[in-house]
Amino acid sequence: MKFNEYTYSHMEKQDIQQQVESFKQRLETADSYAQFKAAFDELDAYDQKLESNVTLCQIRHSINTKDPFYQQENDYWDQVLPEIQSNFHQTDAVILQSPYCEQLKKDVPITYFLAKEMDQETFSDAIIPELQKENELSSQYQALIASSQIDLDGKVYTLSQLEPLMTAKDRNIRKGATKAYWGWFDQHQDDLNKIYDRLVKTRDTMAKKLGYKNYIELGYKRMYRFDYDQKDVANYRKQIVDVVVPIAQQLYERQTKRLGLDQLYTWDEKVEFKEGNPTPIDDIDGLCQSALQMYQELSPSTGTFFQYMLDHDLMDLEAKPNKAPGGYCTYIPSYKSPFIFANGNHTNQDVETLTHEAGHAYQVYCSQDIRPSECIWPTYESCEIHSMSMEFFTHPWMDRFFGNKADAYRFAHVSGAIKFLPYGALVDHFQHEVYAHPQWGPLRRMDRWRQLEKQYLPHKNYEEIPFLENGGWWMRQLHIFMDPFYYIDYTLAQVCALEFWCRKDDHVLKDYQHLCSLGGTLPFRQLVKAAGLIVPLDPGCLAKTMKPVYHWLTKAKY
């Protein structure tokens, strides 16, 4: 069965609520563990059905945000999901308070209970209006970005379609494209600021209704941060400033010299080489066929997985009008199908995104039989280890994608991983500042972004683009709007991926595959250790990890 044959079914709120209530009653009245466990398992199966319908709606809406049916259904779920969350919340409480709970802990991963306990602390019926508003505003942001229509030299582009021009070999082309790209954000900054301002205040209200000082603590619990806290993250960000920022600045200086420039301007940052960045030698279909051969050679398991993705049309990879921004991998439980969404635009990012999202998809493919189904995925920072590590595991096959530019791609990829860490820490630091000061207005937030940018990315030169000099860059970062506090997760995972890349032992791929098979059955720190890696939050991890990476970069010819 192909993806376009997967059936979406509208589900009425009342029917869902009645069904969940019936499971709640069965769990409450069970007079044996066998009865309790049967109700628990059937609830999980029903949850998979519900999740499959919601996910199908979200995928099809993101592929075409103007599709009237899925736009209407997406709006419906934005309103309904917070309301039915109340029913699940009550049912979860019954499970946690049941006399059979201790026996259930012998059959179910500990992370299930950790998550459910946090859920009890992050929801009440009182915040349903705020949850609905949060969903509505997030959809508004996504729709606004997807609607972008930018005139440049007689042609019309979306933001995603402009990006190849922003990395053009011809400096005048990329300068014009970069100015047009940021010009769109400048023209829409009032709308973007209003959406974000309302999101911040909505989340702050939510936190205060639940008894928190501000959204930060609530946000951490919503992210299921089981085994680290704000202090751990702040110390980790300091490691990045002390260890990584100096290395990144050296890389920017090398880049400036390679390009033959006196200064690196905004329109130069995305270009690593004077002759232009490596670009894929094939179109999207060709990339997929090369990827299939690559994954078949990497291991039998990865080959079978990617063939499944192709056979069922479980990827939508090309940028097109009205398509939502970004890339993601999700999972449709009823069909045991991962799904990869991307906005390919014939840049090196096409390969990076494909391997990244394939890492996510491979993990959920490996762990899909874990029950309850909520433990198939780990928490976000652990999820990103699978994806970012896959980018590095596929390095030996880059010749198939980039031909004689493969070495240049590999250098740019490793260099980019280092440059990314300060940016990821900046995004996280900014969000902590914003949610600690929800009363700030748009100008104060933009000013604070620019101040932090000078700490984490001191090389930034925004001459001729006043919107960026005034602190507007963050408006392009989807996660800041839609997934608060997510972004530091990418940096934690990036460090783990670099640890995998530095390892030369025969067991490294087996350790990675073992990590994938564990899914979400352990908290972050335990998963990292199970993969034979050092936890990035631990003191000294970054200094130890960066040493071999820095050595490799200094030996590279670029």
N, C-alpha and C positions, 0 to 999 in steps of 0.2 A: 504493500500500500504506500502511495506517495503522500507527501505532506499535504498537497492540495485536496486529498481525499479524506484527511482527518476531519472528523465531524465535530463541529462546535454546536453545543446545545445551550440555549438560554435557560437559566435556572431562576425560578421565582424565589424572592427573598423568603417569603412565608414557608415555602416548601423546604428550603434549606434549614430554616430555624426549627421547623417541626421535626425534621430528621435528626438534627443535632440534639434536640431536646429528648428524643426517644432514646438515643445512645446514652445521654446523661442519666436518664431514669434506669436504664439497664445496668449501668455502672454502679449506681447508688443502691440498687436492690439486689445485686448479685449475692447469692448465698454460698458461693464457692469461688475459689480462684479460677477454676476452669470457666465458669460463667463470666466472670469479670474479664478474663483475658480474651474470651471470644468477642465480647462487646468492644473491647479495646482494639482488637485487630479489625473488626468490621468498621469501626469509626475511622481507622487509618485508611481502609480501602475507600470509604466514602470521601474522605479528605483528598485522596488522590484524584477521584473523579472531579471534584470541585476545582482542585488546582489545575487539572488539565484543561477545563473549560476556560478558566480565567487566563491561563497562559496562552491558549490558542487565540483568544481575543486580543491579548496584549501584543502578540507577535504580528497578527494580521493588521492591527491598528498601526503598529510602528512601521510596517512595510509600506502602508499607504495611509497617512494620517487624514486624508480627505475622503476615504471610503465611508459613505454615510452610515452604513449598517454597523461597522465596527467602531466608528466614532461614537455612535449612540450607545453601543454595548459597553465601550470603555467608560463613557460617562456614567452609565448605570453601575458598573462595578466600583467606580470611584466613590459612589454614594453607599452602595450596599455592603462592601467589604468591612468597613468599620462597624456597621450595625451587626453583622453576623459574627464579627470578632467577639462581641459581647457573649454570644451563645457558646462559642468555643472556650472563652475565658471561664465561664461558669463550669463547663464540663471538665476543663483542665483542673480546676480547683477540687472537683470531686475525685479525680484521679489521685492528686497529691495528698488528699486527706483520707483516702480509702484505707481500710485495714489491710488491703491486699497490696498496697504500694510497695512495702518492703520486699515482698515476694516478686513483684514486677521488676524491681531493680536488678534481680538476678538474670532477667531475660532481655532487658532493654539497656542500651548504652547510657552511661552516666550523663552524657551531654543532653539527653532528652529531658531529664529532670532539672538540670541546671537551667536550660532554656525555659522550661515551663515555670520555674520559680521566678525567673526574671520577668516573664510575661505577666505574672500576677502583680508585679511591682510597676509595670509600665502601661497598664490599661485599667480604665474604669468606664462605665457608661457616661460619666460626666465629660469625657474628652471626645466622644463620638463626633460632635460638630467640628472640632478642630482636626480630627483625622480626615474627615470628609473634605474640609477646606484644604488641608495639606495635599491630598490627592488631586483635587481640582487645580490648585496652583501649579503643581508639578506637571500636570498635563498641559496647562497653559504655556509653561516654559518650553516644553517639548514641541508643542504645535507652533509656537512662534519661531523657534529655530528652524523647524522643518519647512516653514513657509517662505524662507529667505529667497528672494529673487534679486540678483545683483547684476546690473548692467556694466559690462566692461568691454570696450572696443567692439561694440555692436553685437555682442552676444550676452545671453542671460545665464547666470550660474547660481547654483545653491552654494551655501558655505562649504559643503563637502567637495563640490565640484571645482571650487576655486583652489583647493590645496595643491594640486599638481603644478599650477602656475606659480604658487608661492615657493616652490622648490626648483623653479626653472633654472637652467644653466645661464640664460641671459638675465643679467642683473636688472635691467630695466623692466623686463616682464614680471619678474618676481616682486620688484618694488611696487609696480602698479597693482598687482594682484593683492599684495599684502595691505596696501592702503585701501583698496576696495573692500577687502575682508573686514578690516577694523572699522572702516567707514560705516558698514552696516550696523555694527554694534554701537557705534557712536550715535547713529540716527535713532536707534531703538533703546538707548540706555535708559530713558525715562520709564519705558514699559518694563524693562528688565529689572530696574531698581525697585519699581513698585511690586513686581511679583516677589522678588527676594525679600523686601521689607515685610510684606505680608506673611511670607513663609516663616521668617525669623520670629515675628510677633505671635504667630499662630503656635509655633513650637514652644515658645516661652510660656504662653498661656497654658498649654498642655502640661508642661512641667510643673507649673505652680499649682494647677488644679490637683496634681498628684502629690503635692507636698515637697517638691524639690526646690532648691534655691534658684536654679536656672536649668536650661535645657541640657547642659553638658553631661551631668550625671545620668539623666534620663536617656540621652543619646547613646551613651556608652552601654547602658543596659539594653536598649533596643538593638544594638549591634552585637549583643551576646558576647561581651568581653569577659570571659569566664575567669581568666587567670592573669590579667594585668589591668592597670588603672591609669588615670591621668598623669600621675607622677612618673610611672614607668615610661609613658609616651614622651613626656617633657624631657626626661633624661636621654631618651633615644634621639630626640630632635637635636639635643645638644651634641651628642656624638656625631651627628651628621654635620653640624656647623663646624665642629673642631677637626674632624677627620676627612669628610668628603668634600666640603665646599672648596678647600684649597686645591684638591686634585681636579675638581670640576673646572675651576678657574684656569688651571694649566691647560686643560683640554680646550677651553675656549680660546686661549692664546694660540695654541697650535692651529686651531681651526682658522683663526684670523690670518695667520701666516700662510697656511695652505691656499687660502683664497686670494692671497696677494693684496690684502687690505690693510689700511692703517687702523681702522676701527671696525668692529662688528656691529652692524645695524640690525634693526628688527627683521628686515627682509633678507638678511644674510644668515640668520641663526639656524634655519632649517636646512641649509646647504653645507655639506661637509667637504666637498671637493670642488676644485675650480672647474673641472670638466662636468660637474653636475653629480647629483646623487645616483647611486646604482638604481636602476629601475627594472622591474620584471621583464623578462624577454617574451613572456606569453600574456595573453588576456586571461580573464578570470577562469574560463573553462580549461585553458592550458595549465594554469596554476593548480587547479584541482586534480588534474591528471598527474602532474609532477608530484603533487602531495601524496597521491595514492601510492605511487611507486616508492616514494620516500618512506611512508609509514609501513609499507609491506617489508621494506628492508630493515627498518629500525627494529621491529619485533613482530612475531605472528599476531600478538594481541592488538597492537596498534594498526596493523594492516587490516584485520577483520573489522575493527571499529570504523576505520575511515571508509571502507567499502560499504558498510551499512549506511553511513551518512550520505554517500553518493546514491546508493540504490533507492533511498527513500526521499531524495530531494530535500534534505534537512539543512540546507544552507541558502541564504539569500545575501549575496556578497557585493553587489554593485550599487554605487550611488545613483539615485534617480530623484526626480522631483517629488515632493511631498513625503519623502521617506524620512523617518525620524533620524536624528544625528547619532553618531557613535557606533559602537559595536558591542555585542553581548552574546553570551551563551545562556540558554535556559533549558528546561527539561519538561517534557510532557509525559507524566507518569503513566497514563492509560495506554500510551503507545510505546512506552519504554524508549522514548526518542529524545536525545538531545537536539537542540536546534541552535544554529549559528547565524547571527545577524551581523552584517558589516556594511560599510560604505566604500567599497573599492573604487579607487580613482587613478589606477596605474602609477602608483608610487611604491617605494620600498615598504610603506606602511601596509600595503595589501598582503605581503608575505608575512610580515610581523603580526598583523591582526589575525590572519588565518591560522598561523601556528599557535598564537596565544589562545584564541577561542577554541581551537582544537584540543588544547591542553585541558580546558574546562570540560569540554564535551567528553574527552577520554576518561577523565576522573569519574564523571557521573555514570558513564557507560560501565566502568569497572565496579562501581559501588551501588548500582541500581537495585540490587536485591536486598540491601540492608533494610531492616524494619525496626521501628516504625520508619515510614518514608521520610519523616522530617530529619532523620539522621543520615540520609543519603549525601546531602551537601554538608560540608563543614562550615564554620564561620568564615566571613569574607577574607580575612587575612590569610587563612589556610587555603581557601579556594584559589587565591591568586598565586600560590606557590606552584600549583599544577600548571597554570597557564604560562607564567613567566619562565618556568624551568623548561617547558616544552620548546619555547623559543630558542633556548641554548642547546637542547638535545638535538635539534634539527640542523645545527650549524654545519655538520659535515656534508649536507646535501644542498647547500646554498648555491653550488655551481649550476645546479639544474634550473634554478630560478633566476640567477643573475649572470650566468656565463663567466666571462673573464673578469667580471666586477665582483665576484663572490668574496674575495679577500677584503675588498673595500667595504662591502656590506657588513662582514663580520666585525671589522674594526669599528664601523659606525654604530653597530648594534651594541657592542660592549661599551664604547664611549658614551652612547646615549643612555645606557643603563646607569652609569655613574652620574651623568648630568641630570637624570630624572630624580635622583634621591633628594637633592635640595629643593627641587620644585614640589615634590610630593610632601615634604615636611612643611614647606611654606603654606600650601593649601590647608594642611591640618592646623598649623599655628593660627592662621587667619580665622578659621572657623571657631577655634577656642576663644579668640578675642571677640568675635561677633556675638557668640552666644553668652559670653560673660557680660556683654554690654548691649543687651537687646534694645536699649533706648537710642542707640546710635542711629543717625540718619544716613542716607546714601553717601553724602560727601565725606562724612567721618569714616565710614567703612572703606571707601576708596582710598582715602588718605592713609589709613592703617595698612591696607594692602601694599601700597607703594613703599611705606617704611619697612615692612617686613621683607619685601622684595630686595631691598638694598642690603639686607642682612644675608639672605640665602642665595640671591642671584645678583651679586654686585656688578657684574659685567653689563647689565641691561642698558641699552642705549636706545631711547625712544625719540630721538630727533625726528621731526616732521610728522609725528603721530601723537599729538597732545592728549588724545583720549587715553593712551597707554601711560603717558607721563603722569596723568592725573589719577592713575590707579584702576584702570578698567579691565585689565587682562582677565581677572577672575570670572568675568561674566560668560566666558566661553566654556567654563568648566562645569559640565552637566552635573557632576557629583555634588558640587556646592549647593545646587538648588534641590536636587532630587534625593540625594543619599548623604545626609550630613555625617561627618566623621568617618566616612568610608575611606577617604583617599590615602591615609597613612598606611592602610592595609597593603596597598600596592608596593610601598617602599619596603615594608617588612618582608613581603614575598620576594621582592627583587633581590634583597640581600641573601635570602635562602636560595634563590635561583643561581646567584653568583657562586654560592658555596658549592652547589651541585656542579657548576661549570668548572670550578677549580679542581674538583676531585678527578683523579685519573685512575682510580681503582676499578676492578672488574665488576664490582657490585653496585655501582652508582645507578644504573638503569633499574636494577631489581629493587633498590631502595625507593626509587621514585615510583615504580609501579606498586610497591607495597603501600606507600603513602596514599596513592590514588584509591587502592582497594579499601583503605580504612574509612574513607568518606568522612562523615562528621561524627565518628564514634568517640573521639577524644578531643579535649580542649587544645588550643593552639600550641602551647609549649610542649605538651606531650606528643603531638603529631610531629613537630619539628624534630624532637629527639628520636622518635621512632624511625625517622628517615635518615638518621645518622648525621644530623646537622646541629650547628650551634644556634641557640635562640638569639635572634637579632637584638632583642631588648636587653640581653645580658651585657654587663660592663665589659668593654674590650672586644666585643664581637666585631664591630666595624673595623677597628684597627687591624685585627687579625685577618678578616676577609679581604680588606682592600689591599693588603700587602702583595699577594700574588697577582691580583688584578692590575694593580699599578705597574708591577714589574712587566706584565705582558704588554700593557699599553706603551710603556717606554721603549720596548724592543720592537714594536710595530713600526713599519716603514713610513707610516702616514703622519 
